[in-house]
Amino acid sequence: MLEIKNLKKIFNPGTINERVALNGIDLTLNDGDFVTVIGGNGAGKSTLLNVVAGVFPVDEGTIIVNGTDITGLQDFKRASIFGRVFQDPMMGTCPSMLIEENLALAVRRGQKRGLKWGISEKEREEYRKLLQMFDLGLEDRLNNKVYLLSGGQRQALTLLMAVIKKPEVLLLDEHTAALDPKTASKVLKMTQMAISESNLTTLMITHNMKDALEYGNRLIMMDSGKIILDVRDGEKERLTVNDLMGLFSVAKDSMLLTK
């Protein structure tokens, strides 16, 4: 579903502030893969998502989605391909618009607009049913403006907006990092439910190693713009946080020796 080949991204090239953010990344996600991505600050995790989403142009390499090369495609033209949830609950929605208006925008993502009534009663009923699954009371607040919602409620709405059209790839950029632990846990369970129901191919960045091990069928670890560890399925299920820390040390030492 997603194939990344020899991806390279350098910020401020040729200057004293030059930084190699991605250094020859090769990564393939099969249809339905749920991959968690971990690594320290500056490892290249968010840059990877931003390059895939088209926010940053690549310096080298190719990005292929479902057999189509999208490397040179502008970010707004990738809107129908990717669903995305950001770390900041303030992003991903239009705060001054109603909940139902935000959902209507998500449903119409990538479509041409026509001159007809914005939201039908049938659509409202569908939105109510979808919001009801999150058990946050949002189904009764369709006419509330989004800025009135809490961080957790907004992330739940953003998640629904990201998956409502079943994107080819779902990108989650530390989407629970700004939430309190209880709310973060609830949003992660909603995420798992949404991904499972639609069998979505997903790339999720997290700083929480426990969450990285608990969710998804595959885990990759990044450091200095490279993937230094890639575990999946049964091997991933058997790992503990301590095991993961040990593997990180071994992989990092091995990378230093080969430089």
C-alpha positions as CSV (number, residue, x, y, z in Angstrom):
1,M,0.0,0.0,0.0
2,L,2.9,2.4,0.9
3,E,6.4,2.0,-0.5
4,I,9.2,4.4,0.4
5,K,12.5,4.0,-1.4
6,N,15.8,5.6,-0.5
7,L,14.1,8.7,1.0
8,K,16.5,11.5,1.9
9,K,15.7,14.9,3.3
10,I,18.3,17.5,4.3
11,F,17.4,20.8,6.0
12,N,19.6,23.9,5.4
13,P,22.0,22.1,3.0
14,G,25.4,23.6,2.6
15,T,25.2,25.8,5.7
16,I,26.4,25.6,9.3
17,N,22.9,24.5,10.3
18,E,22.7,21.6,7.8
19,R,20.8,18.7,9.3
20,V,20.2,15.3,7.7
21,A,16.7,14.4,8.8
22,L,16.1,11.3,6.6
23,N,19.1,9.3,5.4
24,G,18.1,6.7,2.9
25,I,14.8,5.4,4.4
26,D,13.4,2.2,2.8
27,L,10.0,1.2,4.1
28,T,7.1,-0.9,2.8
29,L,3.7,-1.1,4.4
30,N,1.4,-3.9,3.2
31,D,-2.3,-3.4,3.0
32,G,-3.7,-3.3,6.6
33,D,-0.3,-2.9,8.3
34,F,-0.5,-0.9,11.5
35,V,3.0,0.3,12.1
36,T,4.1,2.2,15.3
37,V,7.2,4.4,15.0
38,I,9.4,5.3,17.9
39,G,12.7,7.1,18.4
40,G,14.3,10.0,20.3
41,N,14.0,13.7,19.5
42,G,15.5,14.4,16.1
43,A,15.3,10.8,15.0
44,G,13.3,11.8,11.9
45,K,9.9,10.5,12.8
46,S,7.8,13.6,12.2
47,T,9.9,14.5,9.1
48,L,9.1,11.1,7.7
49,L,5.3,11.7,8.1
50,N,5.6,15.2,6.7
51,V,7.5,14.0,3.7
52,V,4.9,11.3,3.0
53,A,2.1,13.8,3.5
54,G,3.7,16.2,1.0
55,V,4.4,19.0,3.5
56,F,8.2,18.8,2.7
57,P,9.5,18.0,-0.7
58,V,12.0,15.1,-0.9
59,D,15.7,15.6,-1.8
60,E,16.0,12.0,-3.1
61,G,13.9,8.9,-3.3
62,T,10.4,7.9,-4.2
63,I,7.0,7.5,-2.5
64,I,4.5,5.1,-4.0
65,V,1.0,4.6,-2.8
66,N,-1.0,1.6,-4.1
67,G,1.2,1.4,-7.2
68,T,1.2,5.2,-8.0
69,D,4.3,7.4,-7.7
70,I,3.2,10.5,-5.7
71,T,6.7,11.8,-5.0
72,G,6.1,15.1,-6.8
73,L,2.4,15.5,-5.9
74,Q,1.5,18.6,-3.9
75,D,0.2,18.1,-0.4
76,F,-3.3,19.3,-1.1
77,K,-3.6,16.9,-3.9
78,R,-2.8,14.1,-1.5
79,A,-5.9,14.9,0.6
80,S,-7.9,12.0,-0.8
81,I,-5.0,9.6,-0.3
82,F,-4.1,10.3,3.3
83,G,-6.0,10.8,6.6
84,R,-4.0,12.6,9.2
85,V,-4.3,13.4,12.9
86,F,-1.8,15.8,14.5
87,Q,-0.3,16.1,17.9
88,D,-1.9,19.4,18.6
89,P,-5.7,19.0,19.2
90,M,-6.1,22.6,17.7
91,M,-5.0,21.3,14.3
92,G,-7.0,19.2,11.9
93,T,-10.3,21.0,12.5
94,C,-11.9,24.4,11.7
95,P,-12.6,25.6,15.3
96,S,-15.0,28.4,14.3
97,M,-17.2,25.9,12.4
98,L,-19.8,23.5,13.7
99,I,-19.0,19.8,14.4
100,E,-21.4,18.8,11.6
101,E,-19.7,21.3,9.2
102,N,-16.3,19.9,10.0
103,L,-17.5,16.4,9.3
104,A,-19.2,17.5,6.0
105,L,-15.8,19.0,4.9
106,A,-14.1,15.7,5.7
107,V,-16.7,13.7,3.7
108,R,-16.3,16.0,0.7
109,R,-12.5,15.9,0.8
110,G,-11.0,15.7,-2.7
111,Q,-14.4,16.2,-4.3
112,K,-15.7,19.1,-6.5
113,R,-18.1,21.4,-4.8
114,G,-21.6,22.1,-6.2
115,L,-24.4,24.5,-5.5
116,K,-26.7,22.5,-3.3
117,W,-27.8,22.5,0.4
118,G,-24.8,21.9,2.5
119,I,-25.8,19.1,4.9
120,S,-28.9,16.9,4.6
121,E,-30.8,15.4,7.5
122,K,-29.7,12.0,6.3
123,E,-26.1,13.0,6.7
124,R,-26.7,14.4,10.2
125,E,-28.1,11.0,11.2
126,E,-25.0,9.3,9.9
127,Y,-22.8,11.7,11.8
128,R,-24.7,11.0,15.0
129,K,-24.3,7.3,14.6
130,L,-20.6,7.6,14.0
131,L,-20.0,10.0,16.9
132,Q,-22.1,7.8,19.2
133,M,-19.4,5.0,18.9
134,F,-16.9,7.3,20.7
135,D,-19.2,7.6,23.8
136,L,-18.2,11.3,24.4
137,G,-21.7,12.8,23.9
138,L,-20.7,14.5,20.7
139,E,-23.7,13.0,18.8
140,D,-25.9,15.5,20.7
141,R,-23.6,18.5,19.9
142,L,-23.6,18.6,16.1
143,N,-24.4,22.3,16.2
144,N,-21.7,23.2,18.7
145,K,-18.6,25.0,17.4
146,V,-15.5,23.0,17.6
147,Y,-13.5,25.5,19.8
148,L,-16.0,24.6,22.6
149,L,-14.7,21.0,22.7
150,S,-12.0,19.6,25.1
151,G,-8.7,18.4,23.7
152,G,-9.8,14.8,23.9
153,Q,-13.2,15.5,22.2
154,R,-11.4,17.4,19.5
155,Q,-8.9,14.6,18.8
156,A,-11.8,12.1,18.6
157,L,-13.5,14.4,16.1
158,T,-10.3,14.8,14.1
159,L,-9.8,11.0,14.1
160,L,-13.3,10.5,12.7
161,M,-12.7,13.2,10.1
162,A,-9.4,11.4,9.1
163,V,-11.0,8.0,8.7
164,I,-14.5,8.8,7.5
165,K,-13.6,8.4,3.8
166,K,-11.3,5.4,4.5
167,P,-8.0,6.9,3.3
168,E,-5.4,4.7,1.6
169,V,-3.0,5.4,4.5
170,L,-3.7,6.9,7.9
171,L,-0.9,9.1,9.4
172,L,-0.9,9.6,13.2
173,D,1.7,12.1,14.5
174,E,1.8,11.6,18.3
175,H,-1.9,12.3,18.3
176,T,-2.3,11.5,22.0
177,A,0.9,13.3,23.3
178,A,-1.0,16.5,24.4
179,L,-3.7,14.6,26.2
180,D,-3.9,13.5,29.9
181,P,-3.2,9.8,30.4
182,K,-6.9,8.8,30.8
183,T,-8.1,10.7,27.7
184,A,-5.0,9.5,25.7
185,S,-5.9,5.9,26.5
186,K,-9.5,6.4,25.4
187,V,-8.4,8.1,22.1
188,L,-6.0,5.2,21.4
189,K,-8.8,2.7,21.9
190,M,-10.9,4.7,19.5
191,T,-8.0,4.7,17.1
192,Q,-7.7,0.9,17.3
193,M,-11.4,0.5,16.7
194,A,-11.4,2.8,13.7
195,I,-8.4,1.1,12.2
196,S,-9.7,-2.4,12.8
197,E,-13.2,-1.7,11.4
198,S,-11.9,-0.4,8.1
199,N,-8.7,-2.4,7.9
200,L,-6.7,0.8,7.5
201,T,-3.0,0.9,6.6
202,T,-1.6,3.1,9.4
203,L,1.7,4.8,10.4
204,M,1.6,6.0,14.0
205,I,4.4,8.0,15.7
206,T,4.6,7.7,19.5
207,H,7.1,8.5,22.3
208,N,5.4,6.0,24.5
209,M,7.1,2.6,24.2
210,K,4.3,0.8,26.0
211,D,1.8,2.1,23.5
212,A,4.2,1.2,20.6
213,L,4.3,-2.4,21.8
214,E,0.5,-2.6,22.6
215,Y,-0.8,-1.3,19.4
216,G,-0.2,-2.4,15.8
217,N,1.3,-5.5,14.2
218,R,4.7,-3.9,13.5
219,L,7.1,-1.6,15.2
220,I,10.0,0.4,13.7
221,M,12.6,2.4,15.6
222,M,14.4,5.4,14.1
223,D,17.6,7.1,14.9
224,S,19.6,9.8,13.1
225,G,17.3,9.6,10.1
226,K,17.5,5.9,9.7
227,I,15.4,2.8,10.6
228,I,17.5,0.9,13.0
229,L,15.0,-1.7,14.1
230,D,11.9,-3.4,12.5
231,V,10.0,-6.0,14.4
232,R,6.5,-7.4,13.6
233,D,3.8,-9.8,14.6
234,G,4.9,-12.6,17.0
235,E,8.3,-11.1,17.7
236,K,6.8,-7.7,18.6
237,E,4.1,-9.3,20.8
238,R,6.8,-11.0,22.9
239,L,8.8,-7.8,23.6
240,T,8.7,-5.8,26.8
241,V,9.8,-2.2,27.3
242,N,13.1,-3.4,28.8
243,D,13.6,-5.7,25.8
244,L,13.0,-2.8,23.5
245,M,15.5,-0.6,25.3
246,G,18.1,-3.4,25.0
247,L,17.5,-3.8,21.3
248,F,17.8,0.0,20.8
249,S,21.2,0.0,22.5
250,V,22.4,-2.9,20.3
251,A,21.0,-1.4,17.1
252,K,22.5,2.1,17.9
253,D,25.9,0.6,18.7
254,S,25.8,-1.4,15.5
255,M,24.9,1.7,13.5
256,L,27.8,3.7,15.0
257,L,30.3,0.9,14.1
258,T,29.2,0.9,10.5
259,K,29.5,4.6,9.9
